[in-house]
Amino acid sequence: MGVCVSPAAGRKGLGLGPSPLCVRVGSSVCQQPRAGRIRSDSSSRGRGLLSPPLNEPHAAPFMLPPPTPPLSCPLAGAPVNEQQSRRRPLLGTEEPEPCVCGCCGALRPRYKRLVDNIFPEDPEDGLVKTNMEKLTFYALSAPEKLDRIGAYLSERLIRDVGRHRYGYVCIAMEALDQLLMACHCQSINLFVESFLKMVAKLLESEKPNLQILGTNSFVKFANIEEDTPSYHRSYDFFVSRFSEMCHSSHDELEIRTKIRMSGIKGLQGVVRKTVNDELQANIWDPQHMDKIVPSLLFNLQHAEEAESHLDNHSLWEPKTFAIRCFKIIMYSIQPQHSHLVIQQLLGHLDANSKSAATVRAGIVEVLSEAAVIAASGSVGPTVLEVFNTLLRQLRLSIDYELTGSYDCAVVSTKIIKEHEERMFQEAVIKTTGSFASTLPTYQRSEVMLFIMSKVPLPSLHHAIDAGKAGENRNRLTQIMLLKSLLQVSTGFQCSNMLTALPSSFLDRLLSAALMEDADLRLFVLEILISFIDRHGNRPKFSTISTINDISVLKLKVDKCSRQDTVFMKKHSQQLYRHIYLTSKEESNVQPHYEALYSMLALISIELANEEVVVDLIRLVLAVQEIAQINEDNLPVYNRCALYALGAAYLNLISQLTTVPAFCQHIHEVLETRQKEAPYLLPEDVFVEMPRLTKSLDHLVPEVFFRQSKISEVLGGSGYNSDRLSTPYIPQLTDEDRLSKRKSIGETISLQVEVESRNSPEKEERAPAEEITYETLKKAIVDSVAVEEQERERRRLVVEKFQKAPFEEIAAHCGARASLLQSKLNQIFEITIRPPPSPSGTITAAYGQPQNHSIPVYEMKFPDLCVY
């Protein structure tokens, strides 16, 4: 039921034009008869809103007559017919809605008037800023009205969307955004419900601009920290809708890209809004992640690869895709949580240990990139566990490569490609280096010790696999682990060599230097060089040459520190011995000699004092003697390489010591070689096509560096000439036997020979027994019997001390102490001798030699000997 009043004079006075002034009641609109007028005072109560004038005779309630033609109202949107008008009850039985136009505007609530005022007549003019400020002030002053303001704005926006009035839609969303940013009161939750309802309406639209508009508003809302929790809010719709936008397939590329970017921003806003809100559903639940993760992965790929992501088994194989994905993850989380991602990747690698090598390689390379992004020390508390996982995967890959099966069965359902396994192994080695580069110095040292402990080496306590298959497995494992160790040691900087190369690490590393495999020896040399080179001088010695002026190399030389001096006193002979033995190997090639030259040069620069320089010169002269005597029947190339190696190093060390006579001798020998034997110089040996001679049996003495001459010239400059004149002889240890460089019989014979050579009773000893199979068998049986006897003796001793009385034990120990004292007295008696007598030999009264000796404190010394 409705009433419309439109007198002609009123229309003209108000300037409303030909359209009647309409009052809308419920859903029907009627035309106001000319005789009626609006009554708003108390006299109209009970009779209806419209009634005849009070001075007219008719006092009964006024019934609206049906209009002859149906009229239309611009707000109602449909004409009012006669039947609808007749069904209406008397006016005043239900509360009419206030009018939105004309003279009835004063009857509307204030918040609605303020909201209406922010909309201009022309939407292109944009939001009316002054009226918006009034609305904001009103909302802040009366926060209880905020929910009604939001509901009314929502009503207007929904109506404008339906009428395609998109200019007013943008104005409404702008007003909502400003109110949302300005108001932080307890009533904000009800306002947010209206806001999210409007955002959902925009996202449901098919118009891309409206979807983008709604997404931008949601992102602004997600950045707001709310003061009060929300108990009934849900974001499930937004997760689904934003994920759908991420997969947009719009025909135009530019619009498609904008919609997908809006979807990603929306998902980011949902995660930000819910991740720290305990009252919201867990965003990490599978029901949400199954939508979010595929949407992100879909947009991480190139356009031409968009279909490949559907195959979940190939996600790791395009390495660039997986790397880009986890780079985004690593850069998006806080640094202290980086280790969690790495632990998840390691667990995933273990779970896929029997997957294809390409898949495992993809996971490992993602690990490598993630380790680089992670801050230093953020790998987590279980650093060794990370490397243990990588090394375990390395050993598994070696087993797969050798057996051709993932389950060590004879018949495998999967075909293993050797080159793919090698690719995976190289990826693991690279990842090991990447992890180590993020660690502090002390942790890198622990990691290197851990890796070295995993290298299978022949020793008294660690057995290696036997048989041909076992040898192959051992060799591959040794090579891969030493490669990993080289990756970790590259760039390692430590001022204290005792810390960088502790005995436990150095002993095992140098044991690998005595292995028969040439690759293993080269890796050991490279690892040692990476430790010793602390000033970046290694590239300057990459090629072996006899340079005339080393100043062009611009070497960085520091004075040898006290710690370095202590290290060399402790380990120098061990290093020299391995350099000497490595240089004798027949399987050496040019890289081995280049590594030996670099190592000698770097020791001279980084760790050298006068004593070290003397020992290095003796060592190089001993290497020259190896080539000269040729007891090991080395090929011509190896002998020429040793001559050239010695020439290059002595040329370098002579210029470092700056002793003119020493430099002159070296220069004379080099000139002689240039004229008489150029094949003894590095410029002719260490080239792609070495220029060698057929025989080295007729070399003139002038082409050799003479130890006597070097000892003479350096002795005159303060160096230890006695030590210089002593030829270098390496000490033989058990490592020669354990390195499998000789057969067991040869090793035992060598030990017997060395023992007999060093014995002071050499002439009196019987010749060494010939070592045969029966002898070895007897030695093994005897050793077992001896062990049993020793075990029984120890058992009896323990039993005696447990059960014997105290007096018996004390007497036994006293007897042993007395025996020890008597032995010491005998030793002291033998060592003390009488002083020389000025008159000759001291004799007894009867001409017999004197048998007793005088203690040191009772000796009488001549005056000239006392000061």
C-alpha positions in Angstrom: 0.0 0.0 0.0 1.4 3.4 -0.8 0.4 7.1 -1.1 1.7 9.6 -3.6 1.0 13.3 -3.3 1.7 15.4 -6.4 -0.4 18.6 -6.4 0.3 20.7 -9.4 1.3 23.7 -7.4 3.6 21.6 -5.3 5.4 20.2 -8.3 6.0 23.6 -9.6 7.1 25.0 -6.2 9.5 22.2 -5.5 10.8 22.0 -9.1 10.1 18.3 -9.4 8.8 18.5 -13.0 6.1 16.4 -14.4 6.9 13.2 -12.3 4.6 12.9 -9.2 6.1 13.0 -5.7 5.9 9.4 -4.5 5.7 8.0 -1.1 6.6 4.3 -1.1 5.0 2.0 1.5 6.0 -1.7 1.4 6.2 -2.6 -2.3 3.3 -0.8 -3.9 3.1 2.8 -5.1 -0.1 4.8 -5.7 -1.0 8.2 -6.9 -2.0 10.8 -4.3 -5.5 12.3 -5.0 -5.6 16.0 -5.3 -7.9 16.5 -2.3 -5.7 14.7 0.2 -2.6 15.9 2.0 0.0 14.3 4.3 -0.6 14.4 8.0 2.3 13.8 10.3 0.9 15.1 13.6 -0.7 13.2 16.4 -4.2 13.9 15.1 -3.7 11.4 12.3 -3.0 8.5 14.7 -5.6 5.7 14.4 -7.0 7.0 11.2 -4.1 6.4 8.9 -1.3 8.5 7.5 -3.6 10.2 5.0 -7.0 11.6 5.9 -9.3 14.4 4.8 -8.8 17.8 6.3 -10.1 18.3 9.8 -12.6 21.0 8.8 -14.3 18.8 6.2 -17.4 16.9 7.2 -16.0 13.5 6.3 -14.4 12.0 9.4 -14.3 8.4 8.4 -10.9 6.9 7.3 -10.0 7.7 3.8 -9.9 4.9 1.3 -7.7 5.3 -1.7 -9.6 5.1 -4.9 -8.0 3.1 -7.7 -6.3 5.3 -10.3 -7.7 5.1 -13.7 -4.4 4.6 -15.6 -1.5 2.7 -13.8 1.3 5.1 -13.1 5.0 4.2 -12.6 7.5 5.3 -10.0 11.2 5.5 -10.7 12.1 3.9 -7.3 9.6 1.1 -7.5 10.6 0.0 -10.9 7.1 -1.4 -11.9 3.6 0.0 -12.4 0.9 -0.3 -9.7 -2.2 -2.0 -11.0 -5.7 -1.9 -9.7 -5.7 -5.3 -8.1 -2.7 -4.5 -6.0 -4.2 -1.3 -4.8 -7.4 -2.9 -3.8 -5.6 -5.5 -1.7 -3.9 -2.9 0.4 -5.3 -2.3 4.0 -5.9 1.0 5.5 -2.9 3.3 5.8 -1.2 3.3 9.1 -1.4 -0.4 9.8 2.4 -0.9 9.0 5.3 1.4 9.3 6.3 3.0 6.1 9.9 3.2 4.9 11.3 6.8 4.8 11.4 8.4 1.5 14.7 8.8 -0.3 13.9 11.8 -2.3 12.0 15.0 -2.2 10.5 16.5 0.9 10.6 13.2 2.8 14.4 13.1 3.0 14.3 14.7 6.5 12.5 11.6 7.7 15.5 9.3 6.9 18.0 8.2 9.6 21.1 10.3 9.8 23.6 7.5 8.9 21.7 6.9 5.7 21.7 10.5 4.8 25.5 10.7 5.4 26.0 7.6 3.3 23.9 9.0 0.5 25.8 12.3 0.5 29.1 10.6 -0.3 27.8 9.6 -3.7 27.9 12.4 -6.4 25.3 12.9 -9.1 27.9 11.9 -11.7 30.0 8.9 -10.6 32.9 10.1 -12.6 33.4 12.9 -10.1 34.4 10.2 -7.5 33.9 10.1 -3.8 32.8 13.3 -2.2 35.7 13.8 0.2 34.1 16.3 2.6 31.0 14.2 3.0 33.2 11.2 3.5 35.0 12.9 6.3 31.6 13.6 7.9 30.6 10.0 7.6 33.9 8.8 9.1 33.6 11.3 12.0 30.1 10.0 12.6 31.2 6.4 12.6 34.0 7.2 15.1 31.6 9.1 17.3 28.8 6.6 17.2 30.5 3.2 16.7 27.3 1.3 17.5 26.0 2.6 14.1 29.0 1.1 12.2 27.3 -2.1 11.5 24.2 -0.3 10.1 26.4 1.9 7.9 28.1 -1.3 6.5 24.8 -3.0 5.9 23.4 0.1 4.1 26.5 0.4 2.0 26.3 -3.3 1.2 22.7 -2.8 0.1 23.6 0.0 -2.2 26.5 -1.8 -3.7 24.5 -4.9 -4.4 21.8 -2.8 -6.1 24.4 -0.9 -8.1 26.1 -4.1 -9.3 22.7 -5.4 -10.4 22.0 -2.2 -12.3 25.6 -2.2 -13.8 26.3 1.2 -12.2 30.0 0.3 -11.8 31.1 3.9 -11.0 29.0 3.9 -7.8 30.3 0.4 -7.0 33.9 1.7 -7.0 32.8 4.7 -4.8 31.1 2.3 -2.3 34.2 0.1 -2.1 36.5 3.1 -1.6 34.2 4.3 1.2 34.3 0.9 2.8 38.1 0.8 2.7 38.4 4.1 4.3 35.9 3.2 7.1 37.7 -0.1 7.6 41.1 1.6 8.0 39.8 4.3 10.3 37.6 2.3 12.7 39.1 -0.1 15.2 36.3 -0.6 17.7 34.5 -3.6 19.2 31.8 -3.3 16.6 34.2 -3.8 13.8 33.3 -7.5 13.5 29.7 -6.7 12.4 31.0 -4.2 9.9 33.6 -6.7 8.6 30.8 -9.1 7.9 29.1 -6.6 5.6 32.5 -5.8 4.1 33.3 -9.4 3.3 29.8 -9.9 1.9 30.4 -7.0 -0.6 33.9 -8.4 -1.5 32.3 -11.8 -2.2 29.7 -10.1 -4.4 32.5 -8.5 -6.4 34.5 -11.7 -6.7 31.4 -13.6 -7.9 31.1 -11.1 -10.8 32.2 -12.1 -14.3 33.7 -8.7 -14.8 37.5 -8.8 -14.4 37.7 -5.3 -13.1 35.2 -6.0 -10.3 37.2 -9.2 -9.3 40.4 -7.2 -9.2 38.6 -4.4 -7.2 37.3 -6.9 -4.7 40.7 -8.5 -4.3 42.5 -5.2 -3.7 40.0 -4.4 -0.9 40.5 -7.8 0.7 44.3 -7.4 0.6 43.9 -4.1 2.4 41.6 -5.7 5.0 44.2 -8.6 5.5 46.8 -6.1 6.5 44.7 -4.7 9.3 45.5 -6.0 12.8 42.1 -6.4 14.5 41.7 -5.6 18.2 39.0 -8.2 18.9 38.9 -11.9 17.9 36.3 -13.2 15.5 34.5 -16.4 16.4 32.2 -17.0 13.4 34.2 -15.7 10.4 35.1 -18.1 7.6 37.4 -17.7 4.7 36.7 -21.0 2.8 34.9 -19.1 0.0 37.8 -16.8 -0.5 40.3 -19.6 -0.6 38.3 -21.4 -3.3 37.6 -18.2 -5.3 41.2 -16.9 -5.2 42.4 -20.3 -6.2 40.0 -20.3 -9.1 41.3 -16.9 -10.2 44.8 -18.3 -10.2 43.8 -20.7 -12.9 42.0 -18.0 -15.0 41.8 -18.8 -18.7 40.7 -15.4 -20.0 41.2 -15.0 -23.8 43.2 -11.8 -23.4 46.7 -12.4 -22.1 46.9 -9.1 -20.2 43.6 -9.5 -18.4 44.4 -13.2 -17.7 47.7 -12.1 -16.1 46.0 -9.5 -14.0 43.3 -11.9 -12.7 46.0 -14.6 -11.8 48.1 -12.0 -10.0 45.0 -10.9 -8.1 44.3 -14.5 -7.2 47.9 -14.9 -5.8 47.6 -11.7 -3.8 44.3 -12.8 -2.4 45.7 -16.2 -1.3 48.6 -14.3 0.3 46.0 -12.2 2.1 44.1 -15.2 3.3 47.2 -16.8 4.7 48.3 -13.6 6.4 44.9 -13.1 8.0 44.5 -16.7 9.3 48.0 -18.0 10.1 48.2 -16.2 13.4 44.5 -16.4 14.3 43.9 -19.3 16.6 40.2 -19.0 16.3 40.3 -19.6 12.5 40.6 -23.0 10.8 44.2 -24.1 10.3 45.2 -22.8 6.9 47.8 -25.6 6.6 45.1 -28.2 6.6 45.0 -30.4 3.4 41.6 -29.1 2.4 43.1 -25.6 2.0 46.6 -26.6 0.9 45.3 -28.8 -1.8 43.9 -25.6 -3.4 46.6 -23.1 -2.5 49.7 -25.1 -3.5 48.6 -26.2 -6.9 47.5 -22.6 -7.7 51.0 -21.3 -6.8 52.7 -24.1 -8.7 50.6 -23.4 -11.7 51.7 -19.8 -11.9 55.4 -20.6 -11.2 55.8 -22.3 -14.5 56.3 -20.8 -17.9 53.4 -20.6 -20.2 54.6 -23.3 -22.4 55.1 -25.7 -19.5 51.7 -25.0 -17.9 50.4 -28.5 -18.6 53.3 -30.4 -17.2 52.5 -29.5 -13.6 49.5 -31.8 -13.7 51.8 -34.8 -13.6 52.9 -34.8 -9.9 55.7 -37.3 -10.5 57.6 -34.8 -12.7 57.5 -31.8 -10.5 61.1 -32.3 -9.3 62.5 -33.1 -12.7 62.3 -29.6 -14.2 64.9 -28.4 -11.7 64.3 -24.7 -12.5 60.7 -25.0 -11.6 61.3 -26.7 -8.3 64.1 -24.3 -7.4 62.0 -21.2 -8.2 59.2 -22.6 -6.1 61.3 -23.2 -3.0 63.2 -19.9 -3.5 59.9 -18.1 -3.0 59.2 -20.2 0.1 62.6 -19.5 1.6 62.4 -15.8 0.9 58.8 -15.7 2.3 59.5 -17.2 5.7 61.5 -15.8 8.6 65.2 -16.8 8.7 64.9 -18.7 12.0 62.5 -21.1 10.4 64.6 -21.9 7.4 65.9 -25.1 8.9 62.3 -26.5 9.0 62.0 -26.3 5.2 65.4 -28.0 4.9 64.4 -30.8 7.3 61.2 -31.3 5.3 63.2 -31.6 2.1 65.7 -34.1 3.7 62.8 -36.2 4.9 61.3 -36.1 1.5 64.6 -37.2 0.0 64.7 -40.2 2.3 61.2 -41.1 1.5 62.0 -41.0 -2.2 65.4 -42.9 -1.9 64.2 -45.5 -4.5 62.7 -43.0 -6.9 64.3 -42.2 -10.2 67.7 -40.5 -10.1 66.3 -37.4 -11.9 63.7 -37.0 -9.2 66.3 -37.3 -6.4 68.7 -35.0 -8.2 65.9 -32.4 -8.4 65.3 -32.6 -4.6 69.0 -32.4 -3.9 69.5 -29.3 -6.1 66.6 -27.6 -4.4 68.3 -28.4 -1.1 71.5 -26.8 -2.5 69.7 -23.6 -3.4 67.8 -23.5 -0.1 71.0 -23.8 1.9 72.5 -20.8 0.1 69.4 -18.7 0.9 69.4 -19.8 4.6 71.2 -17.5 6.9 74.5 -18.7 8.4 73.9 -21.2 11.2 70.2 -21.6 10.4 70.5 -25.1 9.1 69.5 -26.2 12.6 71.0 -27.9 15.6 71.5 -31.3 13.8 74.1 -30.2 11.3 75.8 -33.5 11.2 72.4 -35.2 10.6 72.0 -33.2 7.4 75.4 -34.4 6.1 74.7 -37.9 7.3 71.6 -38.0 5.2 73.4 -36.7 2.1 76.3 -39.2 2.5 73.8 -42.0 3.0 72.1 -41.1 -0.2 75.5 -41.0 -1.9 76.3 -44.5 -0.8 72.9 -45.7 -1.9 73.4 -44.2 -5.3 76.7 -46.0 -5.6 75.0 -49.3 -4.7 72.3 -48.7 -7.3 74.9 -47.9 -9.9 76.8 -51.1 -9.3 73.9 -53.5 -8.8 71.6 -52.0 -11.3 68.6 -52.4 -8.9 67.0 -50.3 -6.2 66.3 -53.4 -4.1 69.5 -55.3 -4.7 67.5 -58.0 -6.5 68.8 -59.8 -9.6 65.7 -58.8 -11.6 64.6 -55.3 -11.2 61.4 -53.7 -12.4 63.1 -50.3 -12.9 65.9 -49.6 -15.3 68.7 -47.7 -13.7 70.7 -45.5 -15.9 74.3 -45.1 -14.9 74.7 -41.5 -16.2 71.7 -40.4 -14.2 73.1 -41.9 -11.0 76.3 -40.1 -11.7 74.4 -36.9 -12.2 72.7 -37.4 -8.8 76.0 -38.1 -7.1 77.4 -34.8 -8.5 74.3 -33.0 -7.2 74.8 -34.5 -3.7 78.5 -33.3 -3.8 77.5 -29.8 -4.8 74.8 -29.7 -2.1 77.3 -30.8 0.5 79.5 -27.8 -0.4 76.6 -25.4 -0.4 75.6 -26.5 3.1 79.1 -26.2 4.4 79.5 -22.7 2.9 76.8 -21.5 5.3 78.4 -22.9 8.4 80.8 -21.2 10.8 84.4 -22.3 10.9 84.2 -24.7 13.9 81.2 -26.5 12.4 82.9 -26.9 9.0 85.8 -28.5 10.8 83.4 -30.9 12.5 81.8 -31.7 9.1 85.1 -32.4 7.5 86.1 -34.8 10.3 82.7 -36.4 9.9 83.1 -36.9 6.1 86.6 -38.2 6.5 85.5 -40.7 9.0 83.1 -42.2 6.4 85.9 -42.7 3.8 86.7 -46.5 3.7 90.4 -46.8 4.2 92.5 -49.9 4.9 93.6 -49.8 8.5 94.1 -51.9 11.6 90.6 -51.1 12.8 88.5 -50.5 9.6 88.0 -53.4 7.2 87.0 -52.7 3.6 84.9 -54.8 1.3 86.7 -57.6 -0.4 86.3 -59.0 -3.9 86.1 -57.2 -7.2 82.6 -55.8 -6.5 83.8 -54.6 -3.0 86.8 -52.9 -4.5 84.7 -51.0 -7.0 82.3 -50.0 -4.3 85.2 -48.9 -2.1 86.8 -46.9 -4.9 83.6 -45.1 -5.9 82.8 -44.3 -2.3 86.3 -43.0 -1.6 86.2 -40.8 -4.7 82.7 -39.4 -4.0 83.5 -38.7 -0.3 86.8 -37.1 -1.1 85.0 -35.0 -3.8 82.5 -33.9 -1.1 85.4 -33.1 1.3 87.0 -31.0 -1.4 83.8 -29.1 -1.8 83.6 -28.4 1.9 87.2 -27.4 2.2 87.1 -25.0 -0.8 87.2 -21.5 0.5 87.8 -22.6 4.1 89.7 -19.9 6.0 91.4 -20.7 9.3 94.3 -18.8 10.7 95.4 -21.7 13.0 96.5 -24.8 11.0 96.5 -26.9 14.1 92.7 -26.3 14.3 92.2 -26.7 10.6 94.1 -29.9 10.3 94.0 -31.9 13.6 96.0 -35.1 13.8 92.9 -37.3 13.6 91.9 -35.7 10.4 95.3 -35.4 8.8 96.3 -39.0 9.5 93.3 -40.4 7.7 93.7 -37.9 4.8 97.3 -38.7 4.2 96.6 -42.4 4.4 94.4 -41.9 1.3 97.4 -40.3 -0.4 99.2 -43.6 -0.4 96.4 -45.5 -2.3 97.1 -47.0 -5.7 94.3 -45.0 -7.3 95.6 -41.9 -9.1 92.3 -40.0 -8.7 92.3 -40.5 -4.9 95.9 -39.2 -4.6 95.0 -36.1 -6.7 91.9 -35.4 -4.5 94.0 -35.6 -1.4 96.6 -33.1 -2.8 93.8 -30.7 -3.8 92.3 -30.9 -0.3 95.6 -30.2 1.4 96.2 -27.3 -1.0 92.8 -25.8 -0.2 93.7 -25.8 3.5 97.2 -24.4 3.1 96.2 -21.6 0.6 94.9 -18.9 2.9 95.7 -15.9 0.7 94.5 -17.0 -2.7 97.9 -17.7 -4.2 96.9 -21.1 -5.7 95.8 -19.8 -9.2 99.3 -18.2 -9.6 100.8 -21.7 -9.5 98.4 -23.4 -11.8 101.1 -23.9 -14.4 104.6 -25.1 -13.7 107.3 -22.8 -15.1 110.7 -21.4 -14.5 109.8 -17.7 -14.3 112.7 -15.3 -14.3 111.0 -12.7 -12.0 108.4 -13.9 -9.5 107.4 -10.3 -8.7 105.1 -10.4 -11.6 103.0 -13.0 -9.8 102.2 -10.5 -7.0 102.2 -13.1 -4.3 100.7 -12.4 -1.0 103.3 -13.4 1.6 102.8 -13.2 5.4 105.3 -13.9 8.1 104.9 -17.4 9.5 102.9 -17.3 12.7 103.7 -19.1 15.9 100.8 -21.5 15.4 102.0 -22.4 11.9 105.5 -23.0 13.3 104.1 -25.4 15.9 102.1 -27.1 13.2 105.1 -27.6 11.0 107.2 -29.0 13.8 104.5 -31.5 14.5 103.5 -32.6 11.0 106.2 -31.4 8.6 107.9 -34.8 8.3 104.6 -36.5 7.7 103.8 -34.1 4.9 107.3 -34.4 3.3 107.1 -38.2 3.4 103.8 -38.2 1.6 105.0 -35.7 -1.0 108.1 -37.9 -1.6 106.1 -41.1 -1.9 103.4 -39.6 -4.1 106.0 -38.2 -6.5 107.3 -41.8 -7.1 104.1 -43.1 -8.5 104.2 -44.4 -12.0 100.5 -43.6 -12.6 101.1 -39.8 -12.0 100.1 -37.5 -14.9 100.4 -33.8 -15.4 97.7 -32.7 -12.9 99.5 -34.7 -10.2 102.8 -32.8 -10.8 101.0 -29.5 -10.9 99.4 -30.2 -7.6 102.7 -31.3 -6.1 104.3 -28.0 -7.3 101.5 -25.9 -5.9 101.7 -27.7 -2.6 105.5 -27.1 -2.3 105.1 -23.5 -3.3 102.2 -22.8 -0.9 104.1 -24.4 2.0 107.0 -22.1 1.2 104.8 -19.1 1.2 102.3 -19.8 4.0 104.2 -22.0 6.5 107.9 -21.6 5.9 110.6 -20.6 8.2 114.4 -21.2 7.8 114.1 -24.8 9.0 111.2 -25.5 6.7 113.0 -24.0 3.7 116.0 -26.2 4.4 113.8 -29.3 4.6 111.9 -28.5 1.4 115.2 -28.1 -0.5 116.4 -31.4 0.8 113.1 -33.0 -0.2 113.2 -31.7 -3.8 116.8 -32.8 -4.1 115.7 -36.3 -3.0 113.0 -36.2 -5.7 115.7 -35.4 -8.2 117.6 -38.4 -7.0 114.5 -40.6 -7.6 114.6 -39.7 -11.2 118.4 -39.9 -11.4 118.8 -43.4 -9.8 115.5 -44.7 -11.0 115.2 -47.7 -8.6 111.5 -47.9 -9.4 112.0 -48.2 -13.1 109.8 -45.1 -13.9 109.0 -44.2 -17.5 110.9 -41.5 -19.3 108.0 -39.0 -18.9 107.8 -39.5 -15.1 111.6 -39.0 -14.7 111.5 -35.9 -16.9 108.5 -34.6 -14.9 110.4 -35.0 -11.7 113.4 -33.2 -13.1 111.2 -30.3 -14.3 109.3 -30.2 -11.0 112.6 -29.8 -9.1 113.8 -27.1 -11.5 110.6 -25.0 -11.1 110.5 -25.2 -7.4 114.2 -24.5 -6.8 113.8 -21.5 -9.2 111.0 -20.2 -7.0 112.6 -20.8 -3.6 115.9 -19.2 -4.7 114.0 -16.0 -5.5 112.0 -16.2 -2.3 115.2 -16.6 -0.2 117.0 -13.8 -2.1 120.5 -15.4 -1.6 122.5 -14.2 -4.6 124.9 -17.2 -4.7 121.9 -19.6 -4.5 120.1 -17.8 -7.3 123.2 -17.9 -9.4 123.7 -21.7 -9.0 120.0 -22.3 -9.9 120.3 -20.0 -12.9 123.4 -21.7 -14.2 121.8 -25.2 -14.0 118.7 -23.9 -15.8 120.8 -22.4 -18.6 122.7 -25.6 -19.0 119.5 -27.6 -19.3 118.2 -25.1 -21.8 121.2 -25.8 -24.0 121.9 -29.4 -23.3 118.7 -31.0 -22.1 115.5 -28.9 -22.6 113.4 -32.0 -21.9 114.3 -31.6 -18.2 112.5 -28.2 -18.0 108.8 -27.7 -17.3 108.3 -25.7 -20.5 109.0 -28.8 -22.6 107.5 -31.4 -20.3 104.2 -30.0 -19.0 102.6 -29.3 -22.4 99.9 -31.0 -24.4 102.6 -32.8 -26.5 105.7 -33.3 -24.3 109.1 -33.1 -26.1 111.0 -35.9 -24.5 114.1 -37.9 -25.2 114.4 -41.6 -25.6 117.0 -42.1 -22.9 118.2 -40.3 -19.8 121.3 -42.5 -19.2 123.9 -40.1 -20.5 123.2 -36.8 -18.8 126.1 -34.6 -17.9 126.6 -33.6 -14.2 126.1 -29.9 -15.0 122.3 -30.5 -15.5 121.8 -31.6 -11.9 121.3 -29.4 -8.9 124.2 -30.3 -6.5 123.4 -30.6 -2.8 126.9 -29.8 -1.8 126.9 -26.5 -3.7 123.5 -25.5 -2.3 124.6 -26.4 1.2 127.7 -24.3 0.8 126.0 -21.1 -0.6 123.1 -21.2 1.9 125.3 -22.1 4.8 127.2 -18.9 4.2 123.9 -17.0 4.6 123.0 -18.4 8.0 121.1 -21.5 7.0 121.9 -24.8 8.7 124.5 -26.2 6.3 124.9 -29.5 8.2 121.2 -30.2 7.8 121.4 -29.1 4.1 124.2 -31.5 3.4 122.2 -34.5 4.8 120.2 -36.3 2.2 116.5 -36.6 2.9 115.3 -40.2 3.7 111.6 -40.7 4.4 110.6 -42.6 7.5 108.7 -45.8 6.8 105.6 -46.5 8.9 102.7 -49.0 9.0 100.9 -46.8 6.4 102.9 -48.4 3.6 101.6 -51.8 4.6 98.0 -50.6 5.1 97.9 -48.7 1.8 98.0 -51.9 -0.2 100.8 -50.5 -2.3 102.8 -53.7 -1.9 102.0 -57.3 -1.3 102.0 -58.7 2.2 105.2 -60.7 1.7 107.0 -57.6 0.3 105.9 -55.5 3.2 107.0 -58.0 5.9 110.4 -58.6 4.2 110.9 -54.8 4.0 110.1 -54.4 7.7 112.6 -57.2 8.6 115.2 -55.6 6.4 114.7 -52.1 7.9 114.8 -53.6 11.5 118.1 -55.4 10.8 119.6 -52.4 9.1 118.8 -50.1 12.1 119.9 -52.7 14.8 123.2 -51.9 16.6 123.9 -55.7 16.7 123.7 -56.1 13.0 126.9 -58.2 12.7 125.9 -60.6 15.4 122.3 -61.3 14.2 121.5 -64.3 12.1 120.2 -63.6 8.6 116.4 -63.0 8.4 114.2 -66.0 8.0 112.7 -66.4 4.6 109.0 -65.5 4.7 106.8 -68.4 3.3 103.2 -69.4 3.5 104.0 -71.8 6.3 105.8 -69.1 8.3 102.8 -66.8 8.0 100.4 -69.6 9.0 102.5 -70.4 12.0 102.7 -66.7 13.0 99.0 -66.4 12.9 98.4 -69.6 15.0 101.1 -68.5 17.5 99.6 -65.1 17.8 96.2 -66.6 18.7 97.9 -68.8 21.4 99.8 -65.8 22.7 96.5 -63.8 22.9 94.9 -66.6 24.9 97.8 -66.8 27.3 97.7 -63.0 27.8 94.0 -63.1 28.4 94.4 -65.9 31.0 97.2 -64.0 32.7 95.1 -60.9 33.0 92.2 -62.9 34.4 94.5 -64.3 37.1 95.9 -60.9 38.1 92.4 -59.4 38.4 91.2 -62.4 40.4 94.3 -62.1 42.7 93.6 -58.4 43.4 90.0 -59.1 44.1 90.4 -62.1 46.5 93.9 -61.8 48.0 94.4 -60.2 51.5 95.7 -56.7 51.7 99.0 -57.7 53.3 99.8 -60.0 50.5 99.0 -57.4 47.8 101.2 -54.8 49.7 104.1 -57.2 50.0 103.9 -58.0 46.3 103.9 -54.3 45.4 106.8 -53.6 47.8 108.8 -56.4 46.2 108.2 -54.9 42.8 109.2 -51.4 44.0 112.4 -52.9 45.5 113.2 -54.6 42.2 112.7 -51.4 40.3 115.0 -49.4 42.7 117.7 -52.0 42.3 117.6 -51.7 38.6 117.7 -48.0 38.7 120.8 -48.1 41.0 122.5 -50.4 38.5 121.8 -48.0 35.7 123.1 -45.0 37.7 126.2 -46.9 38.6 127.0 -47.7 35.0 126.4 -44.2 33.7 128.5 -42.4 36.3 132.2 -42.3 35.3 135.2 -40.9 37.3 136.6 -37.6 36.1 139.8 -37.5 34.0 142.9 -37.4 36.2 145.6 -34.8 35.2 148.3 -37.4 36.0 146.7 -40.1 33.8 144.8 -43.3 34.8 143.8 -43.7 38.4 145.2 -47.0 39.7 144.9 -48.7 43.0 147.7 -49.2 45.5 148.7 -52.5 43.9 148.7 -51.5 40.4 145.1 -52.7 39.7 142.5 -50.5 38.0 140.1 -48.8 40.3 136.7 -50.4 40.3 134.5 -47.9 42.2 133.1 -44.7 40.6 132.7 -41.2 42.1 129.3 -39.6 42.2 128.9 -36.4 40.2 128.4 -34.1 43.2 131.8 -35.4 44.6 133.8 -34.9 41.4 136.8 -32.5 41.5 137.0 -30.3 38.4 140.0 -28.2 37.4 139.6 -24.4 38.0 139.5 -23.7 34.3 136.4 -25.8 33.9 134.4 -24.0 36.6 132.7 -20.7 36.1 
